[in-house]
């Protein structure tokens, strides 16, 4: 049995204190950024991730690991350490736009992970159960299960589907620090977090100041975003909104993505039109109007829409819709969001096009890895048809691009079928039961 190391024990103890004493303020934690913690973080980091501006990899950093960690520890303890600007790269989003990611230098990743571990140990016990993003032992599927329970078992008739405009780019640094200082008042730790927030971005050789926001792609960013959402939205909803509403109300949050459910129309409208915009405005945030709306949704949605099909809403890559069980009982069902599905098919098309000349066995092996990952996320109760469609799309693309390798290697459809008997593709499978806690 693996024994926990000293640093893990210390972090666990901090977490226990934070849980037992909800109002505890930690004033001396910076000393935890020591050689042992930094070495532990180095060992945990994935060496295959993209490199920052200096191009240093984990393997290269390990060439002189002892001296590198000792020097980094000294710089942190005498406060001379300053993180370098992050390198900006872009990845495609489901809507066709690009999402900017900030890639830090390797040494900065070590420090970010160390700070994350300390801050997370303090704040994780404080975060409410309605929050699921980037938290230990929580996931997208658990958020979907919670939302499903709220709608099917609660008295939900209205849903507010909301989106914060450019949340990660618009986090107010002053407000964020105030949120952190609710439980951390070690001036050196606060100063270090501020240095990460204002480290800046390098894009196309140009330095861009980061006077607001917490860049996506940063190891530290998710925990800081969770702290911000906790105070801006989750705690406010639980302590101020729910107690003042007569009907039932629920909120499910994953990072900056969230869905609110209400029993009464007037309360849903008050929240959607007045309370939510006002609350976000206080923290210099605003709703993305094109992605925010209120809709009839729940047990009585169909009869209240006078025979028309109730509207649907999207959350975490799934389109949720009102339906019924085989016994005629109301059910919430979900299917892969069409934009997500198209993007995933396009990604596979680009991959097979570039890799069609690999050995056949390797193509099928890597394709099965991709299929397994897809099924494990989208293979959820009621979504079998959509993951089957994805399977058939992938199969068709393989047939098409194998036949473009050369005339000599072309397949007839019967030959292709025969080949798949030798090298079978992974068949669709439901991995997640929405009703299993």
C-alpha positions as MATLAB code, in Angstrom:
seq = 'XXXXXXXXXXXXXXXXXXXXXXXXXXXXXXXXXXXXXXXXXXXXXXXXXXXXXXXXXXXXXXXXXXXXXXXXXXXXXXXXXXXXXXXXXXXXXXXXXXXXXXXXXXXXXXXXXXXXXXXXXXXXXXXXXXXXXXXXXXXXXXXXXXXXXXXXXXXXXXXXXXXXXXXXXXXXXXXXXXXXXXXXXXXXXXXXXXXXXXXXXXXXXXXXXXXXXXXXXXXXXXXXXXXXXXXXXXXXXXXXXXXXXXXXXXXXXXXXXXXXXXXXXXXXXXXXXXXXXXXXXXXXXXXXXXXXXXXXXXXXXXXXXXXXXXXXXXXXXXXXXXXXXXXXXXXXXXXXXXXXXXXXXXXXXXXXXXXXXXXXXXXXXXXXXXXXXXXXXXXXXXXXXXXXXXXXXXXXXXXXXXXXXXXXXXXXXXXXXXXXXXXXXXXXXXXXXXXXX';
ca = [
       0.000    0.000    0.000;
       1.330    3.412   -1.004;
       1.869    5.674    2.002;
       0.944    9.375    1.640;
       3.953   11.684    1.551;
       4.493   14.507    4.034;
       3.100   17.205    1.735;
      -0.065   15.229    0.982;
      -0.590   14.820    4.729;
      -0.150   18.568    5.326;
      -2.589   19.462    2.536;
      -5.126   16.950    3.860;
      -4.817   18.501    7.311;
      -5.443   21.991    5.895;
      -8.513   20.674    4.088;
      -9.815   19.099    7.314;
      -9.370   22.360    9.236;
     -11.153   24.249    6.448;
     -14.052   21.793    6.606;
     -14.354   21.745   10.403;
     -13.988   25.535   10.757;
     -16.041   27.175    7.970;
     -14.940   30.700    8.946;
     -11.229   29.875    9.306;
      -8.841   32.370    7.670;
      -5.394   31.038    6.741;
      -2.670   33.616    7.328;
       0.484   31.482    7.046;
       0.565   29.012    4.149;
       3.255   30.370    1.816;
       5.936   28.278    3.537;
       4.223   25.194    2.057;
       5.724   26.171   -1.317;
       8.836   24.208   -0.450;
      11.129   21.809   -2.230;
       9.017   18.744   -1.356;
       5.812   20.208   -2.795;
       7.516   21.505   -5.932;
       9.136   18.120   -6.551;
       5.783   16.389   -6.034;
       4.165   18.729   -8.576;
       6.963   18.139  -11.073;
       6.410   14.381  -10.815;
       2.660   14.788  -11.387;
       2.893   16.992  -14.480;
       2.304   15.421  -17.875;
       5.500   15.618  -19.898;
       3.625   15.358  -23.201;
       1.804   18.685  -22.859;
       2.621   21.690  -25.073;
       5.633   23.767  -24.037;
       5.663   27.472  -23.185;
       7.708   30.284  -24.690;
      11.067   28.848  -23.636;
      10.271   25.451  -25.192;
      11.549   23.572  -22.131;
      10.045   20.105  -21.724;
       9.673   18.027  -18.567;
      12.446   15.708  -19.745;
      14.826   18.644  -20.312;
      13.983   20.117  -16.902;
      14.819   16.753  -15.313;
      18.374   16.849  -16.722;
      19.335   19.050  -13.764;
      16.288   18.498  -11.576;
      17.887   18.871   -8.143;
      19.502   22.239   -8.926;
      16.426   23.495  -10.794;
      14.073   22.726   -7.890;
      16.476   24.130   -5.282;
      16.864   27.367   -7.274;
      13.103   27.643   -7.802;
      12.494   27.147   -4.070;
      14.963   29.938   -3.242;
      13.313   32.327   -5.700;
       9.889   31.627   -4.212;
      11.027   32.043   -0.629;
      12.835   35.355   -1.245;
       9.939   36.561   -3.445;
      12.160   37.094   -6.515;
      10.179   34.551   -8.563;
       8.100   36.089  -11.343;
       6.109   33.969  -13.812;
       6.835   34.502  -17.503;
       4.118   35.492  -19.996;
       2.138   32.519  -21.323;
       2.119   31.502  -24.983;
      -1.287   31.817  -26.639;
      -2.552   29.047  -28.902;
      -6.005   28.527  -30.364;
      -8.286   25.499  -30.584;
     -11.626   25.270  -32.470;
     -14.940   25.575  -30.619;
     -18.205   23.814  -31.501;
     -19.639   27.071  -32.931;
     -16.791   27.374  -35.449;
     -14.961   30.071  -33.489;
     -11.584   29.686  -31.810;
     -10.815   29.452  -28.099;
      -7.547   30.958  -26.901;
      -5.466   28.909  -24.466;
      -2.536   30.146  -22.408;
       0.429   27.754  -22.273;
       2.826   28.518  -19.418;
       6.522   27.661  -19.277;
       7.314   24.369  -17.571;
       8.695   25.867  -14.357;
       5.648   28.134  -14.067;
       3.438   25.042  -14.430;
       5.170   23.516  -11.392;
       4.475   26.604   -9.281;
       0.909   26.934  -10.573;
       0.172   23.331   -9.609;
       1.688   23.879   -6.153;
      -0.407   26.999   -5.557;
      -3.485   25.201   -6.890;
      -3.022   22.358   -4.409;
      -2.795   24.757   -1.461;
      -5.677   27.004   -2.522;
      -7.838   24.014   -3.436;
      -7.224   22.382   -0.042;
      -8.619   25.513    1.619;
     -11.531   26.281   -0.712;
     -12.730   22.842   -1.842;
     -14.654   22.253    1.437;
     -16.283   25.699    1.016;
     -17.660   25.181   -2.498;
     -21.329   24.233   -2.682;
     -22.668   20.892   -3.904;
     -24.259   22.558   -6.945;
     -20.778   23.187   -8.412;
     -19.227   20.370  -10.483;
     -16.498   21.819  -12.705;
     -12.816   20.956  -12.160;
     -13.378   19.553   -8.673;
     -12.091   16.304   -7.101;
     -14.502   13.366   -7.497;
     -16.891   15.437   -9.625;
     -17.541   15.444  -13.354;
     -19.764   16.562  -16.210;
     -21.802   13.376  -15.829;
     -22.461   14.077  -12.145;
     -23.644   17.569  -13.078;
     -25.983   16.073  -15.688;
     -27.338   13.578  -13.135;
     -27.994   16.369  -10.617;
     -29.786   18.460  -13.234;
     -31.841   15.439  -14.255;
     -32.902   14.822  -10.626;
     -33.840   18.467  -10.116;
     -36.146   18.499  -13.137;
     -37.682   15.023  -12.846;
     -38.073   14.872   -9.060;
     -38.568   18.560   -8.330;
     -41.457   20.854   -9.218;
     -39.737   22.407  -12.195;
     -41.721   24.183  -14.902;
     -39.222   26.748  -16.198;
     -35.544   26.641  -17.070;
     -33.193   29.583  -17.457;
     -30.353   28.675  -19.811;
     -27.667   31.291  -19.190;
     -24.162   32.075  -20.404;
     -21.700   34.648  -19.094;
     -20.075   36.619  -21.890;
     -16.349   35.785  -22.049;
     -16.256   34.729  -18.398;
     -12.591   33.659  -18.209;
     -11.483   36.815  -20.061;
     -13.509   39.148  -17.848;
     -12.897   37.995  -14.294;
     -12.241   41.180  -12.310;
      -8.886   40.810  -10.527;
      -9.821   43.069   -7.586;
     -13.031   41.181   -6.952;
     -11.258   37.833   -7.355;
      -8.638   38.763   -4.756;
     -11.420   39.875   -2.395;
     -13.034   36.474   -2.851;
      -9.757   34.652   -2.132;
      -9.134   36.832    0.915;
     -12.322   35.533    2.495;
     -10.187   32.584    3.638;
      -6.568   33.334    2.637;
      -4.794   36.369    4.073;
      -1.181   35.349    3.713;
       0.234   38.456    1.953;
       2.967   36.513    0.172;
       0.521   33.965   -1.263;
      -1.811   36.774   -2.390;
       1.119   38.575   -4.025;
       2.122   35.422   -5.905;
      -1.428   34.865   -7.182;
      -1.526   38.482   -8.358;
       1.737   37.938  -10.242;
       0.211   35.007  -12.096;
      -2.888   37.051  -12.946;
      -0.874   39.905  -14.482;
       1.921   37.815  -16.061;
       0.578   38.576  -19.524;
       0.282   36.748  -22.844;
       2.635   36.526  -25.816;
       0.917   36.221  -29.190;
       2.673   36.510  -32.559;
       5.691   38.035  -30.824;
       3.616   40.740  -29.112;
       3.170   41.113  -25.347;
      -0.431   41.544  -24.198;
      -1.183   42.772  -20.685;
      -3.659   40.742  -18.616;
      -5.337   43.376  -16.479;
      -8.441   41.215  -16.103;
      -9.389   37.588  -16.630;
      -7.859   34.268  -15.684;
      -6.545   32.574  -18.858;
      -7.967   29.231  -19.963;
      -5.285   26.593  -20.239;
      -3.609   27.720  -17.028;
      -3.353   25.047  -14.309;
      -4.330   27.602  -11.673;
      -7.223   29.109  -13.638;
      -9.948   26.499  -12.903;
      -9.681   26.743   -9.116;
      -9.641   30.564   -9.253;
     -12.673   30.520  -11.565;
     -14.500   28.200   -9.159;
     -13.814   30.520   -6.230;
     -15.145   33.448   -8.256;
     -18.286   31.563   -9.353;
     -18.838   30.414   -5.776;
     -19.173   33.976   -4.511;
     -20.615   35.604   -7.615;
     -23.321   33.040   -8.333;
     -23.572   29.822   -6.276;
     -23.530   31.241   -2.732;
     -25.726   34.188   -3.751;
     -28.297   31.851   -5.344;
     -28.417   29.570   -2.282;
     -28.424   32.311    0.385;
     -30.304   35.185   -1.287;
     -32.388   33.912   -4.201;
     -33.816   30.578   -2.990;
     -34.951   31.749    0.476;
     -36.893   34.643   -1.053;
     -38.734   32.557   -3.652;
     -41.950   30.736   -2.744;
     -41.482   27.995   -5.331;
     -38.695   25.480   -5.762;
     -35.507   26.652   -7.467;
     -32.239   24.947   -8.342;
     -28.911   25.795   -9.932;
     -26.361   23.441  -11.523;
     -22.925   24.901  -12.286;
     -20.014   23.516  -14.277;
     -17.175   26.080  -14.465;
     -18.834   29.092  -16.162;
     -21.690   27.027  -17.616;
     -24.894   26.831  -15.566;
     -28.620   26.081  -15.726;
     -31.286   27.380  -13.313;
     -34.648   25.698  -12.721;
     -37.811   27.242  -11.249;
     -41.309   26.227  -10.264;
     -43.078   29.536  -10.954;
     -42.982   31.670  -14.088;
     -42.917   35.024  -12.277;
     -39.920   33.971  -10.208;
     -38.084   32.612  -13.247;
     -38.739   35.910  -15.072;
     -37.612   37.998  -12.094;
     -34.363   36.025  -11.903;
     -33.775   36.054  -15.673;
     -34.659   39.685  -16.391;
     -33.604   41.481  -13.218;
     -31.748   39.613  -10.474;
     -29.163   37.764  -12.576;
     -28.093   40.683  -14.835;
     -27.862   42.975  -11.802;
     -25.777   40.473   -9.867;
     -23.328   39.893  -12.722;
     -23.040   43.627  -13.384;
     -21.828   44.141   -9.811;
     -18.797   41.988  -10.664;
     -18.260   43.567  -14.106;
     -19.735   40.574  -15.916;
     -22.621   40.409  -18.365;
     -24.867   37.815  -19.942;
     -24.312   36.630  -23.498;
     -27.793   37.597  -24.692;
     -27.773   35.268  -27.707;
     -27.142   32.280  -25.411;
     -29.422   33.246  -22.530;
     -33.174   32.590  -22.421;
     -36.061   31.345  -20.330;
     -38.173   28.408  -21.516;
     -41.026   26.194  -20.444;
     -39.544   22.870  -19.443;
     -40.665   20.102  -17.111;
     -43.525   17.745  -16.288;
     -46.288   20.060  -17.527;
     -44.393   21.744  -20.357;
     -46.220   19.918  -23.155;
     -49.721   20.748  -21.926;
     -48.710   24.345  -21.200;
     -47.411   24.782  -24.751;
     -50.866   23.766  -26.058;
     -49.797   20.680  -27.982;
     -46.591   22.097  -29.409;
     -43.313   20.410  -28.653;
     -41.601   22.074  -25.672;
     -38.352   23.900  -26.391;
     -34.977   22.286  -25.742;
     -31.844   23.609  -24.041;
     -28.142   22.759  -24.218;
     -25.812   21.964  -21.330;
     -22.357   20.344  -21.349;
     -22.533   19.200  -24.963;
     -26.024   17.684  -24.726;
     -29.400   18.916  -25.949;
     -32.018   18.276  -23.243;
     -35.625   17.681  -24.269;
     -38.943   16.704  -22.671;
     -40.077   13.149  -23.333;
     -41.808   10.186  -21.710;
     -40.864    6.741  -20.473;
     -42.372    3.590  -21.942;
     -45.020    3.778  -19.212;
     -45.953    7.311  -20.220;
     -44.223    9.027  -17.294;
     -42.423   12.341  -17.832;
     -38.727   12.003  -18.593;
     -35.886   14.368  -19.383;
     -33.832   12.931  -22.205;
     -30.638   14.146  -23.816;
     -28.793   13.722  -27.065;
     -25.465   14.922  -28.417;
     -25.618   18.573  -29.374;
     -25.633   18.815  -33.196;
     -22.767   21.326  -33.295;
     -20.657   19.117  -31.040;
     -21.375   16.091  -33.199;
     -20.447   17.900  -36.426;
     -17.237   19.222  -34.870;
     -16.217   15.742  -33.662;
     -16.870   14.250  -37.116;
     -14.872   17.055  -38.738;
     -11.980   16.426  -36.326;
     -11.946   12.741  -37.206;
     -12.156   13.515  -40.919;
      -9.096   15.764  -40.652;
      -7.250   13.104  -38.673;
      -7.944   10.194  -41.054;
      -7.084   12.378  -44.035;
      -3.638   13.117  -42.591;
      -3.018    9.587  -41.273;
      -4.513    7.408  -44.014;
      -1.078    6.048  -44.978;
      -0.370    4.594  -41.550;
      -0.406    0.780  -41.294;
      -3.995   -0.442  -41.254;
      -3.661   -2.012  -37.792;
      -2.429    1.340  -36.385;
      -5.303    3.283  -38.002;
      -7.879    0.982  -36.417;
      -6.112    1.021  -33.030;
      -6.017    4.816  -32.869;
      -9.570    5.098  -34.211;
     -10.789    2.777  -31.453;
      -9.085    5.004  -28.873;
     -11.017    7.958  -30.274;
     -14.280    5.980  -30.361;
     -13.821    4.833  -26.769;
     -13.269    8.404  -25.572;
     -16.349    9.560  -27.471;
     -18.559    6.776  -26.087;
     -17.315    7.291  -22.543;
     -18.496   10.911  -22.632;
     -21.521   10.860  -24.932;
     -22.577    7.270  -24.186;
     -25.260    8.280  -21.694;
     -28.824    7.063  -21.116;
     -31.111    7.773  -24.144;
     -28.225    8.778  -26.425;
     -27.508    5.446  -28.118;
     -28.855    6.567  -31.502;
     -26.556    9.581  -31.658;
     -23.393    7.682  -30.696;
     -24.357    5.041  -33.276;
     -24.569    7.770  -35.926;
     -21.087    8.893  -34.949;
     -19.831    5.304  -35.288;
     -21.273    4.986  -38.816;
     -19.831    8.348  -39.821;
     -16.371    7.251  -38.665;
     -16.741    3.934  -40.460;
     -17.727    5.699  -43.706;
     -14.762    8.066  -43.444;
     -12.330    5.178  -42.975;
     -13.692    3.470  -46.091;
     -13.434    6.701  -48.074;
      -9.861    7.601  -47.070;
      -8.439    4.083  -47.245;
      -9.576    4.051  -50.862;
      -7.651    7.260  -51.493;
      -4.299    5.806  -50.474;
      -3.735    4.349  -53.953;
      -5.598    2.390  -56.632;
      -3.630   -0.731  -55.725;
      -4.818   -0.620  -52.117;
      -8.470    0.220  -52.804;
     -11.262   -1.762  -51.184;
     -14.625   -2.847  -52.485;
     -17.335   -2.617  -49.848;
     -17.241   -6.406  -49.352;
     -13.468   -6.331  -48.917;
     -13.841   -3.488  -46.423;
     -16.392   -5.514  -44.437;
     -14.031   -8.471  -44.442;
     -11.160   -6.278  -43.238;
     -13.295   -5.091  -40.293;
     -13.763   -8.690  -39.229;
      -9.993   -8.925  -38.783;
      -9.581   -5.407  -37.345;
     -12.964   -4.614  -35.743;
     -14.075   -1.115  -34.845;
     -15.311   -0.505  -31.306;
     -19.093   -0.680  -31.296;
     -21.271    1.958  -29.587;
     -21.910    1.413  -25.891;
     -23.730    3.261  -23.116;
     -21.221    3.905  -20.333;
     -23.227    6.292  -18.113;
     -26.569    5.539  -16.462;
     -28.204    8.892  -15.722;
     -30.135    7.334  -12.819;
     -27.113    5.763  -11.137;
     -25.804    7.930   -8.309;
];
